[in-house]
Amino acid sequence: MEKAIKKYFALFALPGIICFSLSFLIPMIWGIVLSFCKFTNLTNAQYVGISNYIKAFTIDNYFTHAFGFTVLFTIVSVITINIFAFALALMLTKEIPGTNAFRTVFFMPNLIGGIVLGWIWNVIINGVLAKYGTTVLGDAKYGFWGLVILMNWQNVGYMMVIYIAAIQNISSDILEAAAIDGASKTRTLFQIIIPSMMSSITICLFMTLTNGFKLYDQNLALTAGAPNHQTEMLALNIFNTFYSRSGFEGVGQAKAVLFTIVVAVIAITQLVLTRSKEVEA
């Protein structure tokens, strides 16, 4: 059987390699090439060196603001989502009535599309702010916290499910031994429960980190970058540069490459740091 697998491995791997190359590898390489070109379509691309990368920072002031706004949003959303999800997971692993119903209710927002969520929260937040004579587009801080609330509402339930699975996987014998030894609930939480589920924490941190940086459709539906691009995140800024500014297609492509590099570096750094905690645990 092993010989047969080795013999036909390349044949079975070929469809996957072809799909990966056509859908990811070739477009990525072509995108990097186009980031060094000025073009309006694929037939008239002209090599211009690194001028597109220079223009991304010098001509478009909104790009650096979008980067800072995205970083701040991602930090806040990663912290809040994981804290709320972990807290809910702890509560819903206790023997309380209606646990399964609560899990379902908290998970359901994750099934709703980003555009729909954006419109829902646009109506809700504007309904509240109307009492104070303003809207979610009236001030950047309303848009920022509106996006944070939206992101939490959508993602907390999904992360909660991962944390619940991790908590339930902890051996009851270890918890009972800690209780017998007189360990307090706080000490049990920080010295047994959290270290035992570091692999799940790594996954949740990675997912919320990348989701925060890649956020697009919710941003488009809730604020569309208003007022005056103050709530415009990186993905929306890149889209607007590429499709809304004639002659800036190359600049938009350069931004996309920079965006990919930044997200990859941050995600890999986070994985390395949290994986080291797994080893220590």
C-alpha positions in Angstrom: 0.0 0.0 0.0 2.8 2.4 0.9 4.6 1.7 -2.4 1.4 2.4 -4.3 0.9 5.7 -2.5 4.5 6.8 -3.2 4.2 5.7 -6.8 1.0 7.7 -7.5 1.6 10.5 -5.1 2.5 13.0 -7.8 -0.6 12.1 -9.8 -3.0 12.6 -6.9 -1.2 15.8 -5.8 -1.3 17.3 -9.4 -4.9 18.6 -9.3 -4.3 20.3 -6.0 -1.0 21.9 -7.3 -2.7 23.1 -10.5 -5.6 24.6 -8.5 -3.3 26.3 -6.0 -1.1 27.7 -8.8 -4.0 29.0 -10.9 -6.0 30.5 -8.0 -3.1 31.8 -5.8 0.5 31.4 -6.9 0.3 32.8 -10.4 -2.0 35.7 -9.5 0.2 36.6 -6.6 3.4 36.6 -8.8 1.6 38.6 -11.5 0.3 41.0 -8.9 3.9 41.6 -7.7 5.0 42.2 -11.3 2.2 44.7 -11.9 3.1 46.6 -8.7 6.2 47.8 -10.6 4.2 48.9 -13.6 1.9 51.7 -14.7 -1.2 50.3 -16.4 -4.9 50.6 -17.0 -5.3 47.0 -18.3 -3.0 44.0 -18.7 -2.1 44.8 -22.3 -0.5 48.3 -21.7 1.6 47.7 -18.6 4.8 49.8 -18.5 7.6 49.2 -16.1 8.2 52.2 -13.8 10.3 50.7 -11.0 9.5 51.5 -7.4 7.6 54.8 -8.2 4.3 53.1 -7.4 5.6 52.3 -3.9 6.8 55.9 -3.4 3.5 57.3 -4.6 1.6 55.1 -2.1 3.3 57.1 0.7 3.8 60.5 -0.8 0.8 61.2 -3.0 -1.9 59.4 -1.0 -2.0 60.7 2.6 -5.0 58.5 3.3 -2.9 55.3 3.0 -0.8 56.0 6.1 -3.9 57.1 8.0 -5.7 53.9 6.9 -2.7 51.8 8.1 -2.7 53.5 11.5 -6.5 53.2 11.8 -6.4 49.5 10.8 -3.6 48.7 13.3 -5.5 50.4 16.2 -8.8 48.7 15.2 -7.1 45.3 15.0 -5.4 45.7 18.4 -8.7 46.7 20.1 -10.8 44.0 18.3 -8.3 41.2 19.0 -8.2 42.0 22.7 -12.0 42.5 23.1 -13.1 39.5 21.0 -10.8 37.0 22.7 -11.6 38.3 26.2 -15.4 38.1 25.6 -15.1 34.8 23.8 -13.0 33.3 26.6 -15.3 34.6 29.3 -18.4 33.2 27.6 -16.6 29.9 27.1 -15.9 29.7 30.8 -19.5 30.4 31.7 -21.0 28.1 29.1 -18.9 25.1 30.2 -20.6 25.3 33.7 -23.6 23.2 34.4 -26.3 25.9 33.8 -29.7 25.5 32.2 -30.0 26.4 28.5 -26.2 26.2 27.7 -26.7 24.8 24.2 -29.3 27.4 23.4 -26.9 30.2 24.5 -24.1 28.7 22.4 -26.3 28.7 19.4 -27.4 32.3 19.9 -23.9 33.6 20.3 -22.6 31.6 17.3 -25.4 32.7 14.9 -24.0 36.2 13.9 -21.0 34.5 12.4 -23.3 33.0 9.8 -24.4 36.4 8.5 -22.5 38.1 5.6 -20.4 41.1 6.3 -22.3 43.5 4.1 -25.6 42.5 5.8 -24.0 42.9 9.2 -22.7 46.3 8.2 -26.2 47.5 7.2 -27.8 46.1 10.3 -25.4 47.9 12.6 -25.6 51.0 10.6 -29.4 51.1 11.3 -28.9 50.3 15.0 -26.1 52.8 15.7 -27.8 55.6 13.7 -31.0 54.9 15.6 -29.2 55.4 18.9 -27.1 58.4 17.7 -30.2 60.1 16.2 -31.2 60.9 19.8 -28.1 63.0 20.1 -28.5 64.7 16.7 -25.7 62.9 14.9 -24.9 59.7 12.9 -22.2 57.1 12.6 -20.7 59.2 9.8 -20.7 62.3 11.9 -17.5 61.6 13.7 -14.7 59.1 13.1 -14.9 57.8 16.7 -18.5 56.6 16.2 -17.3 54.8 13.1 -14.4 53.2 14.9 -16.4 51.9 17.8 -19.2 50.9 15.5 -16.7 48.7 13.6 -15.4 47.3 16.9 -18.9 46.4 18.1 -19.8 44.9 14.7 -16.6 42.8 14.7 -17.1 41.6 18.2 -20.8 40.7 17.5 -19.8 38.6 14.5 -16.7 36.9 15.8 -17.1 36.3 19.5 -19.4 33.3 19.0 -17.0 31.5 16.7 -14.0 32.0 19.0 -16.2 31.0 21.9 -16.8 27.6 20.3 -13.0 27.0 19.9 -12.4 28.0 23.5 -15.2 25.7 24.8 -13.7 22.8 22.9 -10.3 23.5 24.5 -11.7 23.8 28.0 -13.7 20.6 27.7 -10.5 18.9 26.5 -8.7 19.7 29.8 -8.5 16.6 32.0 -10.9 16.7 34.9 -8.4 14.8 37.0 -6.0 17.8 36.8 -8.7 20.2 37.9 -9.8 18.0 40.7 -6.2 17.6 41.9 -5.8 21.4 41.9 -9.0 21.8 44.0 -7.8 19.1 46.5 -4.5 21.0 46.8 -6.4 24.1 47.7 -5.7 26.1 44.5 -8.0 29.1 44.2 -10.1 29.6 41.1 -7.8 32.4 39.9 -4.7 30.3 40.3 -6.4 27.4 38.6 -7.4 29.7 35.7 -3.9 31.2 35.1 -1.8 28.2 35.9 -3.8 25.3 34.6 -6.7 26.2 32.3 -5.0 28.9 30.2 -1.6 27.1 29.7 -3.5 23.9 28.8 -5.4 25.7 26.0 -2.6 27.8 24.5 -2.9 26.0 21.1 -6.5 27.2 20.9 -5.6 30.7 22.0 -2.9 30.8 19.3 -5.6 29.8 16.7 -8.0 32.4 17.9 -5.4 35.2 18.1 -4.3 34.4 14.6 -7.8 34.4 13.2 -8.9 37.6 14.9 -5.6 39.3 13.9 -5.8 38.5 10.2 -9.6 39.2 10.1 -9.0 42.6 11.6 -6.4 43.6 9.0 -8.4 42.1 6.1 -11.7 43.7 7.1 -13.4 45.2 4.0 -17.1 44.5 3.5 -18.2 45.5 7.0 -16.2 48.7 6.7 -17.8 49.4 3.3 -21.3 48.8 4.5 -21.1 50.6 7.9 -19.1 53.8 7.1 -17.6 53.5 3.6 -14.6 55.4 5.0 -16.6 58.5 6.0 -16.2 61.1 7.2 -13.5 62.2 4.7 -11.7 58.8 4.7 -11.2 59.0 8.5 -12.7 55.5 9.0 -11.2 54.0 5.9 -9.3 50.7 6.6 -6.4 49.3 4.4 -8.5 46.9 2.3 -11.1 49.6 1.5 -8.3 52.2 0.8 -6.6 49.7 -1.7 -10.0 49.1 -3.4 -10.7 52.8 -3.8 -7.2 53.5 -5.1 -7.4 50.7 -7.7 -11.0 51.1 -8.9 -11.9 54.8 -8.2 -8.7 56.6 -9.3 -7.9 56.5 -12.9 -4.2 56.0 -13.5 -3.5 54.8 -10.0 -4.0 51.1 -10.7 -0.3 50.4 -10.3 -0.3 52.3 -7.0 -3.2 50.3 -5.8 -1.4 47.1 -6.7 1.7 48.3 -4.8 -0.4 49.0 -1.8 -1.9 45.4 -2.1 1.7 43.9 -2.1 2.7 46.0 1.0 -0.6 45.0 2.7 0.1 41.3 2.1 3.7 41.6 3.4 2.6 43.5 6.6 -0.2 41.0 7.4 2.1 38.0 6.7 4.9 39.4 9.0 2.6 40.3 11.8 0.7 37.0 11.6 4.0 35.0 11.5 5.4 37.0 14.5 2.2 36.3 16.5 2.3 32.6 15.7 6.0 32.3 16.7 5.4 34.2 20.0 2.3 32.2 21.0 3.8 28.9 19.9 6.7 29.5 22.2 4.2 29.9 25.1 2.7 26.5 24.0 6.1 24.9 24.5 6.5 26.6 27.9 3.1 25.4 29.0 
